[in-house]
Amino acid sequence: MLDPDVRRVLDGASIAHLATVLPDGSPHAAPVFVGTHGDLIVFFTGPTMRKARNLRRDPRVALSIAPVDNPFEPVVIRGQVIEWIDGDAGWAIVDRLATKYTGSPYPRGQERVVAVIEPRRQSVGVG
């Protein structure tokens, strides 16, 4: 279940920073568009991008978000990728996220997949 304050931030247009684990155990971080899908969290990427390869090998993930309306109350989420969505269902989510951030659907020039994250820990604010 998503905390209501966490959901509010995820449903807004704040950029999230996604942390994954590289093959050598070191961290990898990348900015992503993020949103909700029921009580789960979603972001999209290319199927061969570093973050996708990392998550297929080790599904653990951390997200850090500084909300645009109050960057001094950051949201931090830890969880695990439990599903990948592609095809028409994936594109529907990609377009919803892209439209939220840019006002337009995502261009169709490259393949995209959606990672579905089950949150395990959620916190709002510093602490």
C-alpha positions as CSV (number, residue, x, y, z in Angstrom):
1,M,0.0,0.0,0.0
2,L,1.4,3.4,-1.0
3,D,1.6,6.0,1.7
4,P,-0.8,8.9,0.6
5,D,2.1,11.5,0.8
6,V,4.3,9.2,-1.3
7,R,1.5,8.7,-3.9
8,R,1.0,12.5,-4.1
9,V,4.6,12.9,-5.1
10,L,4.6,10.0,-7.5
11,D,1.5,11.3,-9.2
12,G,3.1,14.7,-9.6
13,A,5.9,15.6,-12.1
14,S,9.0,15.3,-9.9
15,I,11.9,13.5,-11.5
16,A,13.0,10.4,-9.5
17,H,16.5,9.2,-9.2
18,L,16.7,5.4,-9.6
19,A,19.5,3.4,-7.9
20,T,20.3,-0.1,-9.1
21,V,23.2,-2.5,-8.5
22,L,25.9,-2.9,-11.1
23,P,27.4,-6.4,-11.7
24,D,30.4,-5.5,-9.5
25,G,28.2,-4.5,-6.6
26,S,28.6,-0.7,-7.0
27,P,25.6,1.6,-7.3
28,H,24.2,3.0,-10.5
29,A,21.9,6.0,-10.5
30,A,19.8,7.5,-13.2
31,P,16.9,10.1,-13.4
32,V,13.6,8.6,-14.6
33,F,10.0,9.6,-15.1
34,V,8.0,7.8,-12.5
35,G,4.3,7.2,-11.6
36,T,1.8,4.9,-10.0
37,H,0.0,1.8,-11.3
38,G,-2.5,0.9,-8.7
39,D,-0.5,0.5,-5.5
40,L,2.7,-0.2,-7.4
41,I,5.3,2.2,-8.9
42,V,6.3,2.3,-12.6
43,F,9.0,3.8,-14.7
44,F,10.1,3.1,-18.3
45,T,13.4,2.5,-20.0
46,G,14.9,0.8,-23.0
47,P,15.1,-3.0,-22.7
48,T,18.9,-3.0,-23.1
49,M,19.7,0.1,-21.1
50,R,22.1,-0.3,-18.1
51,K,19.3,0.1,-15.5
52,A,17.1,-2.6,-17.2
53,R,20.1,-5.0,-17.4
54,N,20.9,-4.3,-13.7
55,L,17.3,-4.9,-12.6
56,R,16.9,-8.1,-14.6
57,R,19.9,-9.5,-12.8
58,D,19.1,-8.0,-9.3
59,P,15.6,-6.6,-8.9
60,R,16.3,-4.5,-5.9
61,V,15.8,-0.7,-6.4
62,A,15.9,2.6,-4.5
63,L,14.1,5.8,-5.6
64,S,14.9,9.2,-4.3
65,I,12.5,12.1,-5.2
66,A,12.8,15.8,-4.3
67,P,9.2,17.0,-4.8
68,V,9.0,20.1,-7.0
69,D,6.7,21.8,-4.6
70,N,8.8,21.0,-1.5
71,P,12.3,19.7,-2.2
72,F,13.1,19.8,1.5
73,E,10.6,16.9,2.1
74,P,12.2,14.2,0.0
75,V,10.6,10.8,-0.7
76,V,12.7,7.7,-0.5
77,I,11.4,4.3,-1.6
78,R,13.1,0.9,-1.6
79,G,11.6,-2.0,-3.3
80,Q,11.9,-4.6,-6.0
81,V,10.9,-4.9,-9.6
82,I,8.3,-7.6,-9.7
83,E,7.2,-7.3,-13.4
84,W,8.1,-6.0,-16.8
85,I,5.3,-4.7,-19.1
86,D,5.9,-4.3,-22.9
87,G,3.7,-4.1,-26.0
88,D,0.5,-2.1,-26.1
89,A,0.0,-2.3,-22.3
90,G,3.5,-1.0,-21.7
91,W,3.1,1.8,-24.3
92,A,-0.1,3.0,-22.6
93,I,1.9,3.5,-19.3
94,V,4.9,5.1,-21.2
95,D,2.5,7.5,-22.8
96,R,0.7,8.4,-19.6
97,L,4.1,9.1,-17.9
98,A,5.5,11.0,-20.8
99,T,2.4,13.1,-21.1
100,K,2.5,13.9,-17.4
101,Y,6.1,15.2,-17.7
102,T,6.2,16.7,-21.2
103,G,2.6,17.2,-22.3
104,S,3.0,14.7,-25.2
105,P,3.0,10.9,-25.8
106,Y,6.5,9.3,-26.0
107,P,8.0,9.1,-29.6
108,R,7.9,5.6,-31.1
109,G,11.4,5.6,-32.5
110,Q,12.8,3.2,-29.8
111,E,11.6,0.2,-27.9
112,R,10.5,0.8,-24.3
113,V,9.5,-1.4,-21.4
114,V,7.9,-0.6,-18.1
115,A,9.3,-1.8,-14.8
116,V,6.8,-2.4,-12.1
117,I,8.1,-1.8,-8.5
118,E,6.6,-3.2,-5.4
119,P,7.6,-0.8,-2.6
120,R,9.0,-2.4,0.6
121,R,9.9,0.8,2.5
122,Q,8.7,4.4,2.0
123,S,9.6,7.5,3.8
124,V,8.8,11.2,3.5
125,G,11.1,13.9,4.8
126,V,14.6,13.7,6.3
127,G,15.1,11.3,9.1
